[in-house]
């Protein structure tokens, strides 16, 4: 059991969505003048929601990317709301959107100081170049995530496909750091 409890906060959930049909982005702009669409700079349209606070990129291929959600549930809710808004604006959407969570980013505090120099070897699959970046990059195999560990005991976990991946990865790294005496508490 860890000496300190890790504080985990999910910062961003990214969902990839397929509508399996083409979308007329100019029609979306006509229905919703508040959307951002500059086809010369970027092929997608940005549809922002206030609740949940997300931004959804919509492409004419019918693919969408929803970012900014704080949970898997919130990402699903945002996508449903965007599709509902599109329909309300006169955009015909035939099927149900196919949604897949592609990335979850979380910030974590372990409540101790990590000896990054000593952690390089025992962790394996790491990259640590303190002259270029103050964090140690650790690629975990199971669950498959990438973690940025900082001497302050803070870390960033990215690459999870489910919220549970984040919790499992954080508890695993916390346990490893304690077992190998790489984290110290004041």
matplotlib code that plots the C-alpha trace (Angstrom):
import matplotlib.pyplot as plt

x = [0.0, 1.4, 2.4, 0.7, -2.4, -2.0, -4.2, -5.4, -7.2, -8.3, -7.6, -8.7, -10.5, -10.2, -12.8, -12.7, -16.2, -17.4, -20.8, -20.4, -21.6, -20.4, -21.2, -21.7, -19.6, -20.9, -24.5, -23.3, -21.8, -25.1, -27.0, -24.5, -22.6, -20.7, -18.6, -15.0, -14.4, -11.4, -11.0, -7.8, -6.1, -7.6, -10.1, -12.2, -14.8, -14.7, -18.0, -17.6, -20.0, -20.2, -21.7, -19.8, -16.9, -15.6, -14.4, -15.4, -13.6, -16.0, -14.7, -16.7, -15.8, -18.2, -15.3, -15.2, -12.8, -14.1, -11.6, -11.7, -14.0, -13.1, -14.4, -15.4, -19.1, -18.7, -17.1, -20.0, -22.5, -20.7, -20.8, -24.5, -25.2, -23.2, -25.1, -28.4, -27.4, -26.5, -29.8, -31.6, -29.7, -31.2, -28.2, -29.4, -27.6, -28.7, -27.1, -25.7, -22.3, -19.5, -17.4, -14.0, -11.9, -8.4, -6.5, -6.9, -4.6, -4.3, -2.3, -1.2, 0.5, 2.2, 2.9, 6.6, 10.0, 11.1, 14.8, 14.7, 18.4, 18.1, 14.7, 16.1, 17.6, 15.1, 12.1, 13.5, 11.9, 12.7, 14.2, 15.8, 17.7, 17.5, 19.4, 16.6, 13.5, 13.1, 10.9, 11.6, 9.6, 8.5, 6.6, 4.6, 3.5, 0.5, -1.6, -0.1, 0.5, 3.3, 4.2, 6.1, 7.6, 9.0, 11.2, 8.4, 6.4, 4.0, 3.4, 1.4, -0.2, -1.2, -2.3, -4.9, -8.0, -10.1, -10.2, -9.3, -6.0, -5.0, -5.8, -4.1, -1.0, -0.7, -1.1, 1.4, 4.1, 3.5, 4.0, 7.2, 8.7, 8.1, 9.3, 12.5, 12.8, 12.8, 10.2, 10.7, 8.1, 8.8]
y = [0.0, 3.4, 5.8, 8.7, 8.7, 9.8, 12.7, 12.0, 14.5, 13.7, 16.7, 15.7, 12.8, 12.6, 10.7, 9.8, 9.6, 8.3, 9.3, 7.0, 9.8, 13.0, 16.4, 19.7, 22.0, 25.1, 24.1, 23.8, 27.3, 28.6, 27.0, 27.9, 31.1, 30.9, 27.8, 28.3, 27.3, 28.5, 25.9, 27.6, 27.1, 23.8, 21.4, 20.9, 23.0, 23.6, 23.2, 24.4, 23.5, 25.4, 22.4, 20.1, 22.5, 20.7, 21.4, 19.0, 19.1, 18.1, 17.0, 16.7, 13.0, 12.6, 12.1, 14.1, 14.5, 15.6, 17.1, 18.8, 16.4, 15.5, 11.9, 9.2, 9.8, 13.6, 12.9, 10.7, 13.3, 16.0, 14.0, 13.2, 16.9, 18.0, 15.5, 16.6, 20.3, 19.4, 17.7, 20.7, 22.9, 20.9, 18.7, 15.2, 12.5, 9.0, 6.5, 6.6, 8.0, 5.4, 6.7, 5.5, 7.0, 7.4, 9.2, 10.2, 12.7, 13.0, 15.0, 13.3, 14.2, 11.4, 13.6, 12.9, 13.6, 11.3, 10.5, 10.6, 9.8, 6.6, 5.7, 5.5, 1.9, 0.1, 1.4, 0.5, 1.9, 5.4, 8.5, 11.1, 14.1, 16.7, 19.3, 19.2, 18.4, 18.2, 15.1, 11.4, 9.8, 6.3, 4.0, 1.5, -1.7, -2.7, -0.7, 0.9, 4.5, 7.1, 8.9, 12.0, 11.9, 15.0, 15.2, 17.1, 13.9, 15.2, 13.3, 13.3, 10.1, 10.0, 7.4, 5.6, 4.4, 3.9, 5.9, 2.7, 2.5, 5.8, 4.6, 1.2, 2.9, 5.5, 2.9, 0.6, 3.3, 4.5, 1.0, 0.5, 3.8, 2.9, -0.7, 0.5, 3.4, 6.0, 8.3, 10.1, 11.7, 14.8]
z = [0.0, -1.0, 1.8, 0.1, -2.0, -5.6, -6.7, -10.3, -12.5, -16.0, -18.1, -21.6, -23.3, -27.0, -29.0, -32.7, -34.3, -37.6, -39.0, -42.1, -44.4, -45.8, -44.2, -46.0, -43.8, -45.6, -44.6, -41.0, -41.2, -42.5, -39.7, -37.0, -37.9, -34.6, -35.7, -36.9, -40.5, -42.5, -45.2, -46.6, -43.2, -42.0, -43.7, -40.5, -38.9, -35.1, -33.3, -29.6, -26.8, -23.5, -21.7, -21.7, -22.5, -25.6, -29.1, -31.9, -35.2, -38.0, -41.4, -44.7, -44.7, -41.8, -39.3, -36.1, -33.2, -29.9, -27.4, -24.0, -22.2, -18.6, -18.8, -21.2, -20.3, -21.0, -24.4, -25.4, -24.1, -26.1, -29.3, -28.9, -28.3, -31.4, -33.6, -32.1, -32.8, -36.4, -36.9, -35.4, -37.9, -40.8, -41.4, -42.2, -40.2, -41.0, -38.6, -35.1, -34.6, -34.0, -31.1, -30.0, -27.2, -28.6, -25.8, -22.2, -20.6, -16.8, -14.4, -11.2, -8.0, -6.0, -3.0, -2.9, -4.5, -7.3, -7.9, -11.7, -12.1, -10.2, -11.8, -15.4, -15.1, -12.9, -14.9, -18.4, -21.5, -20.4, -21.9, -19.7, -21.0, -18.2, -20.3, -22.9, -20.8, -17.0, -17.1, -17.5, -20.3, -19.4, -21.8, -19.8, -21.6, -19.5, -19.6, -22.7, -21.7, -21.7, -18.5, -18.0, -14.5, -12.8, -9.7, -7.9, -7.7, -10.4, -13.6, -16.7, -18.0, -21.7, -24.2, -22.1, -24.0, -20.9, -17.6, -15.8, -17.8, -16.2, -12.6, -13.2, -14.7, -11.9, -9.1, -10.9, -11.3, -7.7, -6.4, -8.5, -7.3, -3.7, -4.0, -5.6, -3.2, -5.9, -4.2, -0.9, 1.3, 3.4]

ax = plt.figure().add_subplot(projection="3d")
ax.plot(x, y, z, "-o")
ax.set_aspect("equal")
plt.show()
